Amino acid sequence: MRGHPLHTLQDFLDGKTSEVSVAMDNRAGIAYGTRICIPELNRKYHKVINFRVVDTGSAFYGKGHSRIDICVRNQAASYDSTINGHLTLVFP
């Protein structure tokens, strides 16, 4: 997966990709490629959304499960209240 383009939530909802790219703390035992379920977003969009950890960075180091960046199409989409709210992360 390294070197591949990131997949946005909007592309997933439009049926253009099978998963959504997210970034998390890889130093907290969250391996590259880990799949994640976020029930709040599944409920909001009425479908099971496949999230996958494909990015990290110094902004995530030491954050563990408390910080996640969900890849979205544009700046306007990044202001979504659900994405910026409290999210439950389920590691299937």
DSSP file (Angstrom, degrees, kcal/mol; ACC not computed):
  #  RESIDUE AA STRUCTURE BP1 BP2  ACC     N-H-->O    O-->H-N    N-H-->O    O-->H-N    TCO  KAPPA ALPHA  PHI   PSI    X-CA   Y-CA   Z-CA
    1    1 A M    >         0   0    0      0, 0.0     3,-1.9     0, 0.0    32,-0.0   0.000 360.0 360.0 360.0 -25.2    0.0    0.0    0.0
    2    2 A R  T 3   +     0   0    0      1,-0.3    53,-0.1    30,-0.0    52,-0.0  -0.312 360.0  24.0 -60.0 139.3    2.9    2.4    0.5
    3    3 A G  T 3  S+     0   0    0      1,-0.3    -1,-0.3     0, 0.0     0, 0.0   0.442  96.4 122.0  85.6  -0.9    3.3    4.8   -2.4
    4    4 A H  S <  S-     0   0    0     -3,-1.9    -1,-0.3     1,-0.1     2,-0.0  -0.579  70.8 -93.8 -91.8 157.9   -0.4    4.5   -3.3
    5    5 A P        -     0   0    0      0, 0.0     2,-0.2     0, 0.0    -1,-0.1  -0.313  42.2-107.2 -67.2 153.6   -2.8    7.4   -3.5
    6    6 A L        -     0   0    0     15,-0.0     2,-0.5    14,-0.0    14,-0.0  -0.533  27.7-136.4 -78.6 150.0   -5.0    8.2   -0.5
    7    7 A H        -     0   0    0     -2,-0.2    14,-2.8     4,-0.0    64,-0.2  -0.938  17.1-142.0-113.0 124.1   -8.7    7.4   -0.6
    8    8 A T     >  -     0   0    0     -2,-0.5     4,-1.9    12,-0.2    64,-0.3  -0.394  20.0-120.1 -84.1 159.2  -11.2    9.9    0.7
    9    9 A L  H  > S+     0   0    0     62,-2.3     4,-2.5     1,-0.2     5,-0.2   0.893 116.4  53.7 -59.4 -41.0  -14.4    9.3    2.6
   10   10 A Q  H  > S+     0   0    0      1,-0.2     4,-1.9     2,-0.2    -1,-0.2   0.880 105.3  52.5 -65.8 -37.9  -16.2   11.0   -0.3
   11   11 A D  H  4>S+     0   0    0      2,-0.2     5,-2.9     1,-0.2     6,-0.7   0.901 110.3  49.4 -63.2 -39.4  -14.7    8.7   -2.9
   12   12 A F  H ><5S+     0   0    0     -4,-1.9     3,-1.7     4,-0.2    -2,-0.2   0.946 111.0  48.3 -62.5 -47.8  -15.9    5.8   -0.8
   13   13 A L  H 3<5S+     0   0    0     -4,-2.5    -1,-0.2     1,-0.3    -2,-0.2   0.804 110.0  53.1 -64.1 -28.8  -19.4    7.2   -0.5
   14   14 A D  T 3<5S-     0   0    0     -4,-1.9    -1,-0.3    -5,-0.2    -2,-0.2   0.441 117.8-114.1 -83.2  -0.9  -19.4    7.8   -4.3
   15   15 A G  T < 5S+     0   0    0     -3,-1.7    -3,-0.2    -4,-0.2    -2,-0.1   0.677  83.7 120.3  78.0  18.1  -18.4    4.2   -4.9
   16   16 A K  S   <S+     0   0    0     -5,-2.9     2,-0.3    -6,-0.2    -4,-0.2   0.582  75.0  23.0 -91.5 -11.3  -15.0    5.1   -6.4
   17   17 A T        -     0   0    0     -6,-0.7    -2,-0.2    -5,-0.2    -1,-0.1  -0.976  64.9-133.6-150.6 160.0  -12.9    3.1   -3.8
   18   18 A S  S    S+     0   0    0     -2,-0.3     2,-0.3     1,-0.1    32,-0.2   0.474  86.5  25.3 -96.5  -3.2  -13.3    0.2   -1.4
   19   19 A E        -     0   0    0    -11,-0.1     2,-0.4    30,-0.1    32,-0.2  -0.980  69.0-123.1-155.2 164.6  -11.7    1.9    1.6
   20   20 A V  E     -a   51   0A   0     30,-3.1    32,-2.5    -2,-0.3     2,-0.3  -0.940  28.5-126.6-114.6 133.0  -11.0    5.2    3.3
   21   21 A S  E     +a   52   0A   0    -14,-2.8    50,-2.7    -2,-0.4     2,-0.3  -0.573  30.7 178.6 -79.2 137.5   -7.4    6.2    4.2
   22   22 A V  E     -aB  53  70A   0     30,-2.1    32,-2.4    -2,-0.3    33,-1.0  -0.950  20.1-139.2-134.3 158.6   -6.7    7.3    7.8
   23   23 A A  E     +aB  55  69A   0     46,-2.1    46,-2.1    -2,-0.3     2,-0.3  -0.953  31.1 154.8-117.7 138.5   -3.6    8.4    9.7
   24   24 A M        -     0   0    0     31,-1.8     2,-0.8    -2,-0.4    33,-0.3  -0.870  51.5 -67.0-148.4-179.6   -2.8    7.3   13.3
   25   25 A D    > > -     0   0    0     39,-0.8     3,-1.1    42,-0.4     5,-0.7  -0.662  36.8-172.1 -78.0 106.8    0.1    6.8   15.7
   26   26 A N  G > 5S+     0   0    0     -2,-0.8     3,-0.6     1,-0.2    -1,-0.2   0.575  81.1  67.4 -78.5  -7.0    2.1    3.8   14.5
   27   27 A R  G 3 5S+     0   0    0      1,-0.2    -1,-0.2     2,-0.1     4,-0.1   0.452  87.8  68.5 -87.6  -1.0    4.2    3.8   17.7
   28   28 A A  G < 5S-     0   0    0     -3,-1.1    -1,-0.2     2,-0.2    -2,-0.1   0.041 126.4 -88.8-105.5  24.6    1.1    2.7   19.7
   29   29 A G  T < 5S+     0   0    0     -3,-0.6     2,-1.0     1,-0.2    -3,-0.1   0.658  87.7 133.8  78.6  15.7    0.9   -0.7   18.2
   30   30 A I      < -     0   0    0     -5,-0.7    -1,-0.2     4,-0.0    -2,-0.2  -0.834  47.5-149.8 -99.6  98.0   -1.3    0.4   15.3
   31   31 A A    >   -     0   0    0     -2,-1.0     3,-2.1     1,-0.1    22,-0.2  -0.290  23.6 -93.4 -72.8 150.1    0.4   -1.3   12.3
   32   32 A Y  T 3  S+     0   0    0      1,-0.3    22,-0.2    -6,-0.1    -1,-0.1  -0.401 115.7  27.8 -55.5 130.8    0.4    0.1    8.8
   33   33 A G  T 3  S+     0   0    0     20,-3.6    -1,-0.3     1,-0.3    21,-0.1   0.351  83.2 152.4  94.7  -5.6   -2.6   -1.5    7.0
   34   34 A T    <   -     0   0    0     -3,-2.1    19,-2.8    19,-0.2    -1,-0.3  -0.340  40.9-132.1 -60.6 134.8   -4.7   -2.0   10.1
   35   35 A R  E     -C   52   0A   0     17,-0.2     2,-0.4    -2,-0.0    17,-0.2  -0.665  24.5-168.7 -87.8 145.3   -8.4   -2.0    9.4
   36   36 A I  E     -C   51   0A   0     15,-2.4    15,-1.7    -2,-0.3     2,-0.4  -0.990  14.1-153.0-136.6 142.8  -10.7    0.1   11.6
   37   37 A C  B     -D   90   0B   0     53,-3.0    53,-2.9    -2,-0.4    13,-0.1  -0.948   5.3-166.3-111.3 136.9  -14.5    0.4   12.0
   38   38 A I    >>  -     0   0    0     -2,-0.4     4,-1.9    11,-0.4     3,-1.0  -0.871   2.2-166.7-123.9  95.8  -16.0    3.7   13.2
   39   39 A P  H 3> S+     0   0    0      0, 0.0     4,-2.6     0, 0.0     5,-0.2   0.820  83.6  60.5 -54.9 -36.9  -19.6    3.0   14.2
   40   40 A E  H 3> S+     0   0    0     48,-0.3     4,-2.0     1,-0.2     5,-0.1   0.883 109.2  42.9 -60.8 -38.3  -20.6    6.7   14.3
   41   41 A L  H <> S+     0   0    0     -3,-1.0     4,-2.3     2,-0.2     6,-0.2   0.846 110.6  55.6 -77.2 -33.7  -19.8    7.2   10.6
   42   42 A N  H  X>S+     0   0    0     -4,-1.9     5,-1.4     2,-0.2     4,-0.9   0.928 111.7  44.8 -60.2 -43.6  -21.4    3.9    9.7
   43   43 A R  H  <5S+     0   0    0     -4,-2.6     3,-0.4     2,-0.2    -2,-0.2   0.921 111.9  51.8 -66.2 -43.5  -24.6    5.2   11.3
   44   44 A K  H  <5S+     0   0    0     -4,-2.0    -2,-0.2     1,-0.2    -1,-0.2   0.907 120.9  32.1 -60.1 -42.9  -24.4    8.6    9.8
   45   45 A Y  H  <5S-     0   0    0     -4,-2.3    -1,-0.2     2,-0.2    -2,-0.2   0.406 103.1-126.8 -99.7   2.1  -24.0    7.3    6.2
   46   46 A H  T  <5S+     0   0    0     -4,-0.9     2,-0.3    -3,-0.4    -3,-0.2   0.847  77.5  84.4  57.1  39.2  -26.1    4.2    6.6
   47   47 A K  S   <S-     0   0    0     -5,-1.4     2,-0.6    -6,-0.2    -2,-0.2  -0.979  87.1 -96.6-160.2 158.4  -23.4    1.8    5.4
   48   48 A V        -     0   0    0     -2,-0.3     2,-0.5    -3,-0.1   -11,-0.0  -0.711  40.5-157.1 -80.4 120.8  -20.3    0.0    6.6
   49   49 A I        -     0   0    0     -2,-0.6     2,-0.7   -11,-0.2   -11,-0.4  -0.878   7.6-140.6-104.6 128.8  -17.3    2.1    5.8
   50   50 A N        -     0   0    0     -2,-0.5   -30,-3.1   -32,-0.2     2,-0.3  -0.795  21.3-172.8 -92.2 112.6  -13.9    0.4    5.5
   51   51 A F  E     -aC  20  36A   0    -15,-1.7   -15,-2.4    -2,-0.7     2,-0.4  -0.818   1.2-171.3-103.6 145.8  -11.1    2.5    7.1
   52   52 A R  E     -aC  21  35A   0    -32,-2.5   -30,-2.1    -2,-0.3     2,-0.7  -0.996  26.0-123.7-140.4 133.5   -7.5    1.5    6.8
   53   53 A V  E     +a   22   0A   0    -19,-2.8   -20,-3.6    -2,-0.4   -19,-0.2  -0.641  48.2 146.4 -75.5 113.3   -4.4    3.0    8.5
   54   54 A V  E     +     0   0A   0    -32,-2.4     2,-0.3    -2,-0.7   -31,-0.2   0.213  55.9  45.8-132.8  12.6   -2.1    4.1    5.7
   55   55 A D  E     +a   23   0A   0    -33,-1.0   -31,-1.8    14,-0.1     2,-0.3  -0.990  50.2 166.7-154.1 157.1   -0.4    7.2    7.0
   56   56 A T        +     0   0    0     -2,-0.3     2,-0.3   -33,-0.2   -31,-0.1  -0.885   5.3 171.0-154.2-177.0    1.3    8.5   10.2
   57   57 A G    >>  -     0   0    0    -33,-0.3     3,-2.2    -2,-0.3     4,-0.7  -0.942  52.2 -77.7 172.7 171.5    3.4   11.5   11.2
   58   58 A S  T 34 S+     0   0    0      1,-0.3     3,-0.5    -2,-0.3    -1,-0.1   0.765 119.0  67.8 -61.9 -25.9    5.0   13.3   14.2
   59   59 A A  T 34 S+     0   0    0      1,-0.2    -1,-0.3    -3,-0.0   -34,-0.1   0.698 104.6  45.3 -65.3 -17.0    1.6   14.9   15.0
   60   60 A F  T X4 S+     0   0    0     -3,-2.2     3,-2.4   -36,-0.2     4,-0.4   0.630  81.5 118.4-100.2 -17.6    0.4   11.4   16.0
   61   61 A Y  T 3< S+     0   0    0     -4,-0.7   -36,-0.0    -3,-0.5    -3,-0.0  -0.281  87.7   8.0 -58.9 127.3    3.3   10.2   18.0
   62   62 A G  T 3  S+     0   0    0      1,-0.0    -1,-0.3    -2,-0.0    -2,-0.1   0.436 101.6 103.2  83.4  -0.2    2.3    9.5   21.6
   63   63 A K    X   -     0   0    0     -3,-2.4     3,-2.4     1,-0.2    -2,-0.1   0.651  54.9-177.6 -88.7 -16.6   -1.4   10.0   20.8
   64   64 A G  T 3   -     0   0    0     -4,-0.4   -39,-0.8     1,-0.3     3,-0.5  -0.318  69.3 -19.4  57.9-129.2   -2.3    6.3   20.7
   65   65 A H  T 3  S+     0   0    0      1,-0.2    -1,-0.3   -41,-0.1    24,-0.1   0.371 121.8  86.4 -90.9   3.9   -6.0    5.8   19.9
   66   66 A S  S <  S+     0   0    0     -3,-2.4     2,-0.4     1,-0.1    -1,-0.2   0.560  86.4  50.1 -85.4  -7.0   -6.9    9.4   20.8
   67   67 A R        +     0   0    0     -3,-0.5   -42,-0.4    -4,-0.1     2,-0.3  -0.992  56.8 161.5-136.6 130.9   -6.1   10.9   17.4
   68   68 A I        -     0   0    0     -2,-0.4     2,-0.5   -44,-0.1   -44,-0.2  -0.993  22.2-152.8-143.3 137.5   -7.1    9.9   13.9
   69   69 A D  E     -B   23   0A   0    -46,-2.1   -46,-2.1    -2,-0.3     2,-0.5  -0.964  12.8-154.9-111.3 122.3   -7.1   11.8   10.7
   70   70 A I  E     -B   22   0A   0     -2,-0.5     2,-0.4   -48,-0.2   -48,-0.2  -0.840  22.9-118.2 -97.9 128.3   -9.7   10.7    8.1
   71   71 A C        +     0   0    0    -50,-2.7   -62,-2.3    -2,-0.5     2,-0.3  -0.506  40.2 178.7 -69.7 121.7   -8.9   11.5    4.5
   72   72 A V        -     0   0    0     -2,-0.4     6,-0.1   -64,-0.3   -64,-0.0  -0.838  37.4-113.3-123.6 163.7  -11.5   13.8    3.1
   73   73 A R  S    S-     0   0    0     -2,-0.3     2,-0.3     1,-0.1    -1,-0.1   0.838  85.8  -9.7 -67.3 -37.9  -11.9   15.4   -0.4
   74   74 A N  S  > S-     0   0    0      1,-0.1     4,-1.1    -3,-0.0     3,-0.3  -0.920  75.6 -87.3-155.3 175.8  -11.4   19.0    0.5
   75   75 A Q  T >4 S+     0   0    0     -2,-0.3     3,-0.6     1,-0.2     4,-0.5   0.884 120.7  57.3 -60.7 -40.7  -11.1   21.6    3.4
   76   76 A A  G >4 S+     0   0    0      1,-0.3     3,-1.3     2,-0.2    -1,-0.2   0.898 104.9  52.0 -58.4 -40.9  -14.9   22.1    3.5
   77   77 A A  G >4 S+     0   0    0     -3,-0.3     3,-1.4     1,-0.3    -1,-0.3   0.766  97.9  67.4 -66.6 -25.0  -15.4   18.3    4.2
   78   78 A S  G << S+     0   0    0     -4,-1.1    -1,-0.3    -3,-0.6    -2,-0.2   0.631  89.5  65.3 -72.1 -12.0  -12.9   18.5    7.0
   79   79 A Y  G <   +     0   0    0     -3,-1.3    -1,-0.3    -4,-0.5    -2,-0.2   0.411  68.9 134.6 -89.6   2.1  -15.3   20.7    9.1
   80   80 A D    <>  -     0   0    0     -3,-1.4     4,-1.8     1,-0.1     5,-0.1  -0.285  55.1-140.4 -54.5 128.4  -17.8   17.9    9.4
   81   81 A S  T  4 S+     0   0    0      1,-0.2     4,-0.4     2,-0.2    -1,-0.1   0.818  98.7  52.2 -66.4 -31.5  -19.0   17.7   13.0
   82   82 A T  T >4 S+     0   0    0      2,-0.2     3,-1.0     1,-0.2    -1,-0.2   0.938 109.3  48.6 -69.9 -45.7  -19.1   13.9   13.1
   83   83 A I  T 34 S+     0   0    0      1,-0.3    -2,-0.2   -43,-0.1    -1,-0.2   0.863 117.1  43.4 -60.4 -35.6  -15.6   13.5   11.8
   84   84 A N  T 3< S+     0   0    0     -4,-1.8    -1,-0.3     2,-0.1    -2,-0.2   0.436 105.1  82.1 -91.2   0.2  -14.4   16.1   14.4
   85   85 A G  S <  S-     0   0    0     -3,-1.0     2,-0.4    -4,-0.4    -3,-0.1  -0.145 100.3 -58.2 -90.8-170.2  -16.4   14.7   17.2
   86   86 A H        -     0   0    0     -2,-0.0     2,-0.4   -46,-0.0    -1,-0.2  -0.594  60.7-168.5 -72.1 124.1  -15.8   11.8   19.6
   87   87 A L        -     0   0    0     -2,-0.4     2,-0.5    -4,-0.1   -49,-0.0  -0.923  19.1-136.2-120.0 142.9  -15.4    8.6   17.6
   88   88 A T        -     0   0    0     -2,-0.4     2,-0.6     2,-0.0   -48,-0.3  -0.851  18.8-152.7 -94.0 127.1  -15.3    5.0   18.6
   89   89 A L        -     0   0    0     -2,-0.5     2,-0.5   -51,-0.2   -51,-0.2  -0.900  10.0-170.2-104.3 122.9  -12.5    3.0   17.0
   90   90 A V  B     -D   37   0B   0    -53,-2.9   -53,-3.0    -2,-0.6    -2,-0.0  -0.953   9.9-156.7-113.4 126.6  -13.2   -0.7   16.6
   91   91 A F              0   0    0     -2,-0.5   -55,-0.2   -55,-0.2    -2,-0.0  -0.842 360.0 360.0-104.5  97.6  -10.3   -2.9   15.5
   92   92 A P              0   0    0      0, 0.0    -1,-0.1     0, 0.0   -56,-0.1   0.504 360.0 360.0 -63.4 360.0  -11.9   -6.0   13.9
